[in-house]
Amino acid sequence: MATFERSDTYNKVIDIIAEKISVDKAIITPQSTFATLGADSLDMVEVIMKLEEVFSIEIKDEDVEKMATINDLVEYVQKLRTK
């Protein structure tokens, strides 16, 4: 089984968020929220769809609603990648 480093997951997630909501990735921190980054619900859907495509995972809508910060999202994706 392949090993997925958390830093790799974090960097890819940040790249996707920056691209999909058109923000400079330098302003994205683990404590950032989608609201503070100016993302709306459509942006969120696009980010989630891209994450699912890139990482070959399925992210449940109810789980997305529980994620408060970018770090929460990274941890969730990392957990699915290393299952």
Number of C-alpha atoms within 10 A of each C-alpha: 5 6 7 12 11 16 11 11 17 18 13 16 24 22 15 18 26 18 13 18 18 13 15 13 14 8 10 18 13 13 12 15 18 19 12 10 17 11 17 11 10 11 16 17 14 15 20 23 14 16 19 14 11 12 15 11 14 13 16 9 10 8 10 15 8 10 16 14 16 20 18 17 21 21 15 15 21 20 12 14 17 12 6
